[in-house]
């Protein structure tokens, strides 16, 4: 009986805490205790911008070149953030991040220069943060993050994120841990409407770039190598198959790289490593085509050296291509589904090559 009563009390307290964390709503005006606001709180537009985490955004154009924002979220031992992006992606955007620790509240601007923590830099970015209003406070189990931006028109693509529990930025570096969840949205400041960004900018171009490079460099090239190594008894069929498959792979790869250059110009994203690897792979592919044009006869003394070169460059190309495909999926924020799907294809090709290799050794 005592255990039953105790469980009832725990449930009541849990529900009470949940209700308190949701006390803020757009049906009521912003009412913060012991906080002097340099603007009329009743003039703020209010939107529920992220249902999954109960994020509420209030904003208004305080003057011709000054905008006020107040973001509220359930209080937790993690940071909350709002990012302003040109293309709906985190990389390349600037954000305002706030958190409450045992020593008090902290609010900082960040520049999200890349996906690794060292590229997320505090006190940097393109946001011109006003100096008259800055707020980070916890009230009624809600965290309130307030700031002003000096701009004629803020960017319309907003990104919200919540940090991992217990991992708050600390001095002196204030390094930001990777978010536990995020969402990309689009807001119309005039109509006061916000919607989730279901499709990222230049989505078709991004998919074309990824699929073409994955198919060309990351799949067809591997199949072509398998044909060249294990189908030689079927001469000259193996050679024509190998040439045909590699040609298609090379063409798809070139188009994919071209799409990548166009995409990079449009997004202006910091993907220097991915881009450099892509150029390196393209150069190796061009070298392979050039090598085919100067392929010596079978009876030539230099034929074996040509074979070593051709096979060596091909293997290096495939290794870097597979690595860059996985890296590109990571940069594109496509999640585990794409990585798992491509991983399954690579595993199938690897097992197929392994079976053929065993058969080749048994014949010897």
N, C-alpha and C positions, 0 to 999 in steps of 0.2 A: 504493500500500500504506500509506504514512504517513497519507494522508488518511482511509483506511478505519479505521485504528487510532485516529486522533484522533476520528473520529465515534463510535466505540464508547465511548471514554472519556467523551465529552460525554453520551452516553445514560446511561451508568452513574452519572455525577454527578447528572444530572437525576432519575433514578429514586431515587437516594439522598436527594436533597433532598425529593422528594415523600413518600418513606417517613418521613423525619424529621418532616415537617410533620404527619404523621398518627400520630405516636407516642402522642399522648394518645387515650385511649379509655375507655369506661365499664367495660371489663373490669378496669381497674386503678384504684387509689385515687389521689387527687390527691397528687403528690409534687413539691414545688417546693423547689429548692435555695436555701439562704440566706434563706429566708422563714419567719418565726415566725408561725404561724397561731393566733389567739386562740380556736380552736374545734377540735373533733375532725374531721379531714378524712374519716375513715372514715364519719362519720354523714351525709355529703352524698349526696343523691339525684342520679343522673346520667342525663342524657338527650341523645341526638343530636337537636338541634332544627332543624338546617338542613343537610340532606345536600349540597346544591349547593355550599356553602362550608365544609363540615365544621365547623360550629359545635357545640360541646358545652357544655351548661349543667349546672352542679352547684348545688344549693340545699338548704337545710335551715332549719327553724324553730329557731333557736338558743335563744330563750327565748319567753315568752308574747307579747311585742310586738317581737321582733327576728328578722329573716330574713336569712340569708346567701346571697349569690349569687357564683358564680365562672363566668365565661364564657371559653371558650378557642376560639381560631380560628387558622388558619395565619398566621404572621407575614408581614407585607407592609408596604410603605411607604404605609399608609392607616389610617384609624381604623376601629374596630369599635364597635358600639353596640347597646344593648338598651333598648327603650322599653316603657313600661307605659301601656296605653291602655284607656279605658272602652268603646270601640266598635270596636276593631280597626283604626282609622285612625291615621295618623301625626299629622295635624293635631289639636291639642288634647291630645296625649300628652306625657308627661315621660320623659326618657331619660338614661341614663348612657353617656357616650362616653369611650373611651380610645384612646391612640395612643402610639407610641414614635418619638421624633425623635433627631436627633444629639446633643441636649442632655439627653436622658433621657426618662422617661415622664411622661405627663400624663393625668389623669382628671377629668372635669367633668360635672356635671348640666346638662341643657339643657331648655328648654321649647320645644316645637315649635308655635308659635302660628300658623303658616301655611306656605305653600309657597315663599315667597321667602326668601332667606338672611337678610335683616334681621329677619324674624319668628322666626327660630330663635335664642333668647336663652340665653347661657351663665349658669350659676349661678342659674338660675330653674327653676320647675316645682313640682309638688305632692309630689315625693318627699322624705321626711324621711330623709336619708342619715345613717347612724350614723358616729360619729367614732372608734370603736375599731379599725376595719378598713377599709383602702383599699389596693388592690393594682393595679398595672399593671407587668407584667414580661414579658420575652421569654426563653423557654427552649426549647431543642430545636426551634427554628424554629416555635414556637407563641407566640401572644400571650395572656396571661392577664389578664383584667379582673375584679377582685374588689371587692365592696362589701357593705354591710349596710343594710337599710331598717328604720326604726322604724315598724312597723305591725302590727296584729293579723292582717291578711290582705292580701297584695299583690294587685293586679289580675291577672286571669287571662289577659287578652289581651296577649300579648307580641309586640313587633315587633323584628326583628333587621335590621341593615343593615351594609353595608361601604362605606367611602368610596372616592372615586376615587384612583387610584394617584398618589402624589407631591403631593397637595393636603391637607396637614395644617393644622389650625387653629394660628394663631400669635398671640402677644401683640401688642397689648393687647386686641384685640376678640374673639379666639378664634372668628372667624366660621366656621361649619361649611359646607363645600361640599356640594352635593347628592350624595346617595349614588349609587353606581354600581349597586347592587342592594339589594333589601330583600325581606322576607317577613313576613307576619302570621300568628301562630299562636295557639292556645288551649292552656293548660296546666291540668291538674287537679293541684293541689299534693298532694292526699291520695293519689290512685292513682299519681301519678308518670308520667302519660301526657301527651304533647304531640301536637297535630295541627295541620296547616295550616288556616288559615281559608279554606276554599274559597268561602264566600259571606259578604259583609260584612253587618253588622247592618242591619236594615230594608232589605234588598236590593230587595224589591218596591216599597216606597215610593220608593226612590231611582230605580228604573227608570221608575216611573210619572211621577215628577216630570220626569225627563229627556226621556222619549219624548213626553209630552204637550206640553211646552214646545217641543221641537224641531219636532214636527208642527204645532202650532198657530201659534206666533209665527214659527218659522223656516222653514216650508215652505208651509203653506196661505196665509199672508198674502202671500207672494211670488207664488204662483199666482194669487191674487185680483187682484193688481195687474196682472199680465200680461194677464188676461182683460179688465180694465177699460180698458187702454190699447190693445190690439190687436184687440179683437173688437167694437168699437163699430158697425161696419157691420151687425152682426146685432142691431139694436135691435128689441125690448127684451130679447132673450135674454141679451145680455151683462150687462145690469143685474141680472137675476135670478140668473145664475150668479155674478157678482161678490158680490152680497149673501149668497148661500147659502154660498159658499166662505169669505168673511170671517167669517160668523157661526159656522161650525164652528170656524174657527181661533181666534176669540175665546173660544168656550166651552171648547175644549181648553186654551187658554192660561190661562183663569181656574182651571180644575181643576188644571192643572200648578203654578200659583203657590200655590194652597191646599196642595197636596202639599208644596211647598217650605217653607211656614211650619210645617207639622206636622213635617216632617223636621228642620228647624232646631231646633225645641223638643226633639226626641228626642235629637239628636246633640250639641246645644250647641256646634256648630263655629263657628269664626271665618271667616264667609263674607260679611262686611259689604259688600264691593264687589259681589259677585254678587247679593246680596239687594237692594241699592239699585238696581242696574240692572234687576232684575226688577220692582220696584215702579214705577220710571220707565216701563218698557215697558207695564205694566198701566194706568198713568194715561193714557198716550198711546192705548191701545186703548179706554179708556172715553171719551176725548174724541172718538174717531172714531165711536163709537156715538151719542154725544150730537149730533155734527154731522149724522149721518144723519137724526135726528129733526127737525132744523130746516133741512133741505135746501130751499133756495128753488126756485121754478119756473125752467124754462129761460129764460123771457122776462124774468126779474127782472134788474135792473141789478147787484145784488150777487152774482149767480150766479158770475161769474168770480172774485171774491174768495174765495167759498166754495170753489171748485175749487182755487185756490192753497193755501188753508189745508188742505183735505182731502188733497191730493196731497203737500204738504210734510210734514205730520205723519206720513202713511203711510210716506214714504221714511225719515224719521228713525227711526220705529219699527222698520222692517225692518233698518236698519243696526245699531242697538243690539241687536236680537234675535239676529241672526246672530253678532255679537261675543260676546254673553252665552252663547249655546249652546256655542260653542267654549271659552269660559272655564269653563263648567260642566262640560264633559267633562274639562278639565284638573283642576279641583278634585275631581271624582269619581274621578280616577286610573284612568280607563278605558283609557288607553293610546292608541296611534296608530290603532288599528283604527276606533274610533268617530269620531275626528277625520277620518280619511281617508274613511270612508263618508259622513259629512255633507258633507265638502268636495266629494265627487263629485256629490252631489245639488245642491249650490249651483252647481257648475260647469255641470251640465246645464241648470238653470234660467237661468243667465246666458247660455249659448250660445243657448238657445231665445229668450230676450228679444232677444238681439243679432240673430238671424235675422229676427224679426218687425220689429225697428226698421229694419233695412236695407230690408226690403220696403216699409215705410211710407214711407221716404225716397224710394225709387225711384218709388213711385206719385205722390208730389208732383212 
